[in-house]
Protein backbone atom coordinates (compact mmCIF):
# COMPACT_ATOMS: atom_id res chain seq x y z
CA UNK A 1 0.00 0.00 0.00
CA UNK A 2 2.84 2.37 0.83
CA UNK A 3 4.52 1.62 -2.50
CA UNK A 4 1.29 2.41 -4.37
CA UNK A 5 1.04 5.74 -2.52
CA UNK A 6 4.60 6.65 -3.60
CA UNK A 7 3.81 5.75 -7.22
CA UNK A 8 0.65 7.89 -7.22
CA UNK A 9 2.55 10.80 -5.64
CA UNK A 10 5.31 10.46 -8.24
CA UNK A 11 2.75 10.44 -11.08
CA UNK A 12 1.08 13.55 -9.70
CA UNK A 13 4.47 15.27 -9.47
CA UNK A 14 5.35 14.33 -13.06
CA UNK A 15 1.96 15.55 -14.36
CA UNK A 16 2.34 18.80 -12.39
CA UNK A 17 5.82 19.47 -13.85
CA UNK A 18 4.62 18.65 -17.38
CA UNK A 19 1.62 20.94 -16.90
CA UNK A 20 3.85 23.82 -15.81
CA UNK A 21 6.16 23.24 -18.80
CA UNK A 22 3.29 23.07 -21.30
CA UNK A 23 1.74 26.24 -19.80
CA UNK A 24 5.09 28.06 -20.14
CA UNK A 25 5.56 26.97 -23.77
CA UNK A 26 1.97 27.90 -24.69
CA UNK A 27 2.27 31.30 -23.04
CA UNK A 28 5.57 32.02 -24.80
CA UNK A 29 4.11 30.94 -28.15
CA UNK A 30 1.08 33.23 -27.76
CA UNK A 31 3.34 36.16 -26.89
CA UNK A 32 5.57 35.48 -29.89
CA UNK A 33 2.57 35.33 -32.22
CA UNK A 34 1.20 38.59 -30.84
CA UNK A 35 4.54 40.34 -31.31
CA UNK A 36 4.87 38.95 -34.85
CA UNK A 37 1.35 40.18 -35.74
CA UNK A 38 2.13 43.62 -34.33
CA UNK A 39 5.40 43.85 -36.28
CA UNK A 40 3.65 42.73 -39.48
CA UNK A 41 0.90 45.32 -39.00
CA UNK A 42 3.43 48.09 -38.37
CA UNK A 43 5.49 47.15 -41.43
CA UNK A 44 2.39 47.06 -43.62
CA UNK A 45 1.35 50.49 -42.31
CA UNK A 46 4.82 51.93 -42.94
CA UNK A 47 5.07 50.49 -46.45
CA UNK A 48 1.56 51.60 -47.41
CA UNK A 49 1.61 54.55 -49.80
CA UNK A 50 -0.56 57.57 -48.99
CA UNK A 51 -2.17 57.37 -52.44
CA UNK A 52 -3.41 53.81 -51.74
CA UNK A 53 -6.90 53.89 -50.34
N, C-alpha and C positions, 0 to 999 in steps of 0.2 A: 504494500500500500504506500509506503514511504517513497519507493522508487517511482511509482506512478505519479505521485505528487511532484517529484522533482522533474519528471519528463513534461508534465503539463506546465509547470512553471517555466521551464526552458523554452517550450513552444510559444508561450505567451510572450516571453522576452524577445524571441526571434521575430515574431509577428509585429511586436511594438517597434523594434529597430527597423524592420523593413517598411513599416508604415511611415515612420519619420523620414526615412530616406526617399520614399516615393513622394511624400508631400513636399520635400525640399526640391526634388527634381521638377515636379509639376509647377511649383511656384516660380522657380527660375525660368522655366520654359515660357510661362505666361508673361513674365516680365520681359524676356527677350523678344517675344512676338509683339508686345505692345511698343517697345522701343523701335523695332524694325518698322512697324506700321507708321509710327510718328516720323521717323526719318524719311520714309518713302513719301509721305504726305508733304513734308517740308520741301523735299527735292522737287516734287511735281509742282508745288506752288512757285518755287524759285524759277524753274525752267519754263513755266507758262508765260507766254508772250501776252502783253497787255491788249494786243489786237484780237486775241482769241477769246471768243465769248460763247 
